Amino acid sequence: MFKSNKVSSIALAVAMSIGVANTAFAQTTTSSIRGDVATEAGSIMQGATVTITHVPSGTVSTATTNASGVFSSRGLRVGGPYNITISGDGFTTVEVNNVYL
């Protein structure tokens, strides 16, 4: 009798720990975008503002180009469409629509 109760207690403890382990894991999926901003002549655009808008939700992410004209944004929703607007001093604002990540 004693051995049966001990085995049942161990089995119950193992079953509970497996159940807890399964509920502790979650999955999050996000996307990112990275790009280079340059003029038509090929000059890099340092300090340009890149506005990334997820059309269905209206969520907006903003990035600024670095000294090499590179921008990056992470943690974006997967899919799209996104509208991307690039603006800055001294050049015409450019918009790219229907971008999917």
C-alpha positions as protocol buffer text, in pm:
chain_id: "A"
residue {
  index: 1
  type: MET
  ca { x: 0 y: 0 z: 0 }
}
residue {
  index: 2
  type: PHE
  ca { x: 276 y: 243 z: 93 }
}
residue {
  index: 3
  type: LYS
  ca { x: 458 y: 193 z: -239 }
}
residue {
  index: 4
  type: SER
  ca { x: 139 y: 256 z: -440 }
}
residue {
  index: 5
  type: ASN
  ca { x: 75 y: 590 z: -266 }
}
residue {
  index: 6
  type: LYS
  ca { x: 437 y: 695 z: -320 }
}
residue {
  index: 7
  type: VAL
  ca { x: 420 y: 613 z: -693 }
}
residue {
  index: 8
  type: SER
  ca { x: 89 y: 796 z: -727 }
}
residue {
  index: 9
  type: SER
  ca { x: 235 y: 1105 z: -557 }
}
residue {
  index: 10
  type: ILE
  ca { x: 537 y: 1104 z: -788 }
}
residue {
  index: 11
  type: ALA
  ca { x: 316 y: 1059 z: -1097 }
}
residue {
  index: 12
  type: LEU
  ca { x: 93 y: 1345 z: -984 }
}
residue {
  index: 13
  type: ALA
  ca { x: 394 y: 1571 z: -924 }
}
residue {
  index: 14
  type: VAL
  ca { x: 537 y: 1491 z: -1269 }
}
residue {
  index: 15
  type: ALA
  ca { x: 199 y: 1550 z: -1437 }
}
residue {
  index: 16
  type: MET
  ca { x: 160 y: 1886 z: -1261 }
}
residue {
  index: 17
  type: SER
  ca { x: 510 y: 1999 z: -1357 }
}
residue {
  index: 18
  type: ILE
  ca { x: 449 y: 1908 z: -1722 }
}
residue {
  index: 19
  type: GLY
  ca { x: 122 y: 2102 z: -1721 }
}
residue {
  index: 20
  type: VAL
  ca { x: 290 y: 2408 z: -1570 }
}
residue {
  index: 21
  type: ALA
  ca { x: 577 y: 2394 z: -1817 }
}
residue {
  index: 22
  type: ASN
  ca { x: 340 y: 2391 z: -2114 }
}
residue {
  index: 23
  type: THR
  ca { x: 155 y: 2699 z: -1998 }
}
residue {
  index: 24
  type: ALA
  ca { x: 473 y: 2897 z: -1934 }
}
residue {
  index: 25
  type: PHE
  ca { x: 575 y: 2925 z: -2300 }
}
residue {
  index: 26
  type: ALA
  ca { x: 438 y: 3193 z: -2531 }
}
residue {
  index: 27
  type: GLN
  ca { x: 521 y: 3280 z: -2887 }
}
residue {
  index: 28
  type: THR
  ca { x: 544 y: 3633 z: -3021 }
}
residue {
  index: 29
  type: THR
  ca { x: 609 y: 3707 z: -3385 }
}
residue {
  index: 30
  type: THR
  ca { x: 718 y: 4049 z: -3504 }
}
residue {
  index: 31
  type: SER
  ca { x: 891 y: 4188 z: -3808 }
}
residue {
  index: 32
  type: SER
  ca { x: 1146 y: 4455 z: -3885 }
}
residue {
  index: 33
  type: ILE
  ca { x: 1253 y: 4680 z: -4167 }
}
residue {
  index: 34
  type: ARG
  ca { x: 1593 y: 4825 z: -4256 }
}
residue {
  index: 35
  type: GLY
  ca { x: 1689 y: 5048 z: -4545 }
}
residue {
  index: 36
  type: ASP
  ca { x: 1924 y: 5304 z: -4692 }
}
residue {
  index: 37
  type: VAL
  ca { x: 1808 y: 5653 z: -4786 }
}
residue {
  index: 38
  type: ALA
  ca { x: 1991 y: 5834 z: -5065 }
}
residue {
  index: 39
  type: THR
  ca { x: 1925 y: 6098 z: -5327 }
}
residue {
  index: 40
  type: GLU
  ca { x: 1880 y: 6014 z: -5695 }
}
residue {
  index: 41
  type: ALA
  ca { x: 2243 y: 6118 z: -5740 }
}
residue {
  index: 42
  type: GLY
  ca { x: 2348 y: 5863 z: -5478 }
}
residue {
  index: 43
  type: SER
  ca { x: 2430 y: 6101 z: -5189 }
}
residue {
  index: 44
  type: ILE
  ca { x: 2340 y: 5957 z: -4847 }
}
residue {
  index: 45
  type: MET
  ca { x: 2066 y: 6129 z: -4649 }
}
residue {
  index: 46
  type: GLN
  ca { x: 2176 y: 6162 z: -4288 }
}
residue {
  index: 47
  type: GLY
  ca { x: 1903 y: 6266 z: -4040 }
}
residue {
  index: 48
  type: ALA
  ca { x: 1606 y: 6185 z: -4263 }
}
residue {
  index: 49
  type: THR
  ca { x: 1287 y: 6088 z: -4079 }
}
residue {
  index: 50
  type: VAL
  ca { x: 1130 y: 5756 z: -4182 }
}
residue {
  index: 51
  type: THR
  ca { x: 767 y: 5713 z: -4072 }
}
residue {
  index: 52
  type: ILE
  ca { x: 632 y: 5357 z: -4097 }
}
residue {
  index: 53
  type: THR
  ca { x: 252 y: 5330 z: -4067 }
}
residue {
  index: 54
  type: HIS
  ca { x: 65 y: 4998 z: -4039 }
}
residue {
  index: 55
  type: VAL
  ca { x: -248 y: 5086 z: -4239 }
}
residue {
  index: 56
  type: PRO
  ca { x: -504 y: 4846 z: -4079 }
}
residue {
  index: 57
  type: SER
  ca { x: -423 y: 4945 z: -3718 }
}
residue {
  index: 58
  type: GLY
  ca { x: -284 y: 5295 z: -3763 }
}
residue {
  index: 59
  type: THR
  ca { x: 25 y: 5203 z: -3559 }
}
residue {
  index: 60
  type: VAL
  ca { x: 317 y: 5436 z: -3637 }
}
residue {
  index: 61
  type: SER
  ca { x: 689 y: 5373 z: -3592 }
}
residue {
  index: 62
  type: THR
  ca { x: 946 y: 5644 z: -3658 }
}
residue {
  index: 63
  type: ALA
  ca { x: 1316 y: 5600 z: -3734 }
}
residue {
  index: 64
  type: THR
  ca { x: 1595 y: 5843 z: -3824 }
}
residue {
  index: 65
  type: THR
  ca { x: 1874 y: 5769 z: -4068 }
}
residue {
  index: 66
  type: ASN
  ca { x: 2225 y: 5754 z: -3924 }
}
residue {
  index: 67
  type: ALA
  ca { x: 2548 y: 5903 z: -4063 }
}
residue {
  index: 68
  type: SER
  ca { x: 2549 y: 5634 z: -4333 }
}
residue {
  index: 69
  type: GLY
  ca { x: 2187 y: 5701 z: -4437 }
}
residue {
  index: 70
  type: VAL
  ca { x: 2066 y: 5375 z: -4279 }
}
residue {
  index: 71
  type: PHE
  ca { x: 1743 y: 5336 z: -4079 }
}
residue {
  index: 72
  type: SER
  ca { x: 1603 y: 5040 z: -3888 }
}
residue {
  index: 73
  type: SER
  ca { x: 1280 y: 4965 z: -3703 }
}
residue {
  index: 74
  type: ARG
  ca { x: 1195 y: 4647 z: -3508 }
}
residue {
  index: 75
  type: GLY
  ca { x: 891 y: 4505 z: -3332 }
}
residue {
  index: 76
  type: LEU
  ca { x: 657 y: 4577 z: -3621 }
}
residue {
  index: 77
  type: ARG
  ca { x: 343 y: 4377 z: -3693 }
}
residue {
  index: 78
  type: VAL
  ca { x: 387 y: 4100 z: -3948 }
}
residue {
  index: 79
  type: GLY
  ca { x: 207 y: 4155 z: -4277 }
}
residue {
  index: 80
  type: GLY
  ca { x: 76 y: 4491 z: -4382 }
}
residue {
  index: 81
  type: PRO
  ca { x: 16 y: 4690 z: -4578 }
}
residue {
  index: 82
  type: TYR
  ca { x: 252 y: 4958 z: -4451 }
}
residue {
  index: 83
  type: ASN
  ca { x: 295 y: 5310 z: -4585 }
}
residue {
  index: 84
  type: ILE
  ca { x: 650 y: 5443 z: -4549 }
}
residue {
  index: 85
  type: THR
  ca { x: 716 y: 5816 z: -4567 }
}
residue {
  index: 86
  type: ILE
  ca { x: 1070 y: 5960 z: -4586 }
}
residue {
  index: 87
  type: SER
  ca { x: 1111 y: 6329 z: -4512 }
}
residue {
  index: 88
  type: GLY
  ca { x: 1383 y: 6573 z: -4416 }
}
residue {
  index: 89
  type: ASP
  ca { x: 1529 y: 6916 z: -4468 }
}
residue {
  index: 90
  type: GLY
  ca { x: 1634 y: 7002 z: -4819 }
}
residue {
  index: 91
  type: PHE
  ca { x: 1455 y: 6731 z: -5016 }
}
residue {
  index: 92
  type: THR
  ca { x: 1108 y: 6633 z: -5132 }
}
residue {
  index: 93
  type: THR
  ca { x: 907 y: 6395 z: -4914 }
}
residue {
  index: 94
  type: VAL
  ca { x: 880 y: 6047 z: -5064 }
}
residue {
  index: 95
  type: GLU
  ca { x: 605 y: 5796 z: -4986 }
}
residue {
  index: 96
  type: VAL
  ca { x: 607 y: 5423 z: -5059 }
}
residue {
  index: 97
  type: ASN
  ca { x: 272 y: 5244 z: -5015 }
}
residue {
  index: 98
  type: ASN
  ca { x: 157 y: 4883 z: -4986 }
}
residue {
  index: 99
  type: VAL
  ca { x: 475 y: 4742 z: -4830 }
}
residue {
  index: 100
  type: TYR
  ca { x: 435 y: 4400 z: -4665 }
}
residue {
  index: 101
  type: LEU
  ca { x: 673 y: 4267 z: -4397 }
}
